[in-house]
Amino acid sequence: MTSARKTLLTGLVVFVAGLALWLFGLDEEIFIFTPSKAGVVMMVLGGLEFLYGVYKAVRGDEPERSS
């Protein structure tokens, strides 16, 4: 799997996990954090990582491997 695909997949997984926390953690409160707020942060970070993967895929920059 190329680096751009890994970045796209990772960003999508983090976004979906954040979305699940945001949807199902609205009325929950854990000792230190609120799951819904952590979910929003994860959605933002996942979205940014996904966009970075799109950028890498469009640009086509793959690091050269030296043997």
C-alpha positions as CSV (number, residue, x, y, z in Angstrom):
1,M,0.0,0.0,0.0
2,T,1.4,3.4,-0.9
3,S,2.0,6.1,1.6
4,A,-0.8,8.3,0.3
5,R,-3.3,5.4,0.7
6,K,-2.2,4.7,4.2
7,T,-2.6,8.3,5.1
8,L,-6.1,8.4,3.5
9,L,-7.1,5.2,5.3
10,T,-5.8,6.4,8.7
11,G,-7.5,9.7,8.4
12,L,-10.8,8.1,7.5
13,V,-10.6,5.7,10.5
14,V,-9.8,8.5,12.9
15,F,-12.6,10.6,11.5
16,V,-15.1,7.7,11.9
17,A,-14.0,6.9,15.4
18,G,-14.4,10.6,16.3
19,L,-17.8,10.6,14.7
20,A,-18.9,7.6,16.8
21,L,-17.6,9.3,20.0
22,W,-19.4,12.5,19.1
23,L,-22.7,10.7,18.3
24,F,-22.8,8.3,21.2
25,G,-21.0,10.2,23.9
26,L,-23.2,13.3,24.1
27,D,-24.7,12.6,27.5
28,E,-21.7,10.8,29.0
29,E,-19.0,12.3,31.1
30,I,-15.8,10.4,32.1
31,F,-13.6,11.6,34.9
32,I,-11.2,13.7,32.8
33,F,-12.8,14.3,29.5
34,T,-16.1,14.4,27.7
35,P,-16.3,11.8,24.8
36,S,-18.3,14.2,22.6
37,K,-15.6,16.9,22.8
38,A,-12.8,14.3,22.2
39,G,-14.8,13.1,19.2
40,V,-14.9,16.6,17.7
41,V,-11.1,16.9,18.1
42,M,-10.6,13.5,16.5
43,M,-12.9,14.3,13.6
44,V,-10.9,17.5,12.9
45,L,-7.6,15.7,13.1
46,G,-8.9,12.8,10.9
47,G,-10.2,15.2,8.4
48,L,-6.9,17.0,8.2
49,E,-5.0,13.8,7.8
50,F,-7.4,12.7,5.1
51,L,-6.9,15.9,3.2
52,Y,-3.2,15.5,3.5
53,G,-3.5,12.1,2.0
54,V,-5.5,13.5,-0.9
55,Y,-2.8,16.1,-1.4
56,K,-0.1,13.4,-1.4
57,A,-2.1,11.3,-3.9
58,V,-2.7,14.2,-6.3
59,R,0.9,15.5,-6.1
60,G,2.3,12.0,-6.5
61,D,5.3,12.5,-4.3
62,E,6.6,9.2,-3.2
63,P,9.9,9.1,-1.4
64,E,12.7,7.5,-3.4
65,R,14.0,4.3,-1.8
66,S,17.7,3.7,-1.7
67,S,19.0,0.2,-1.7
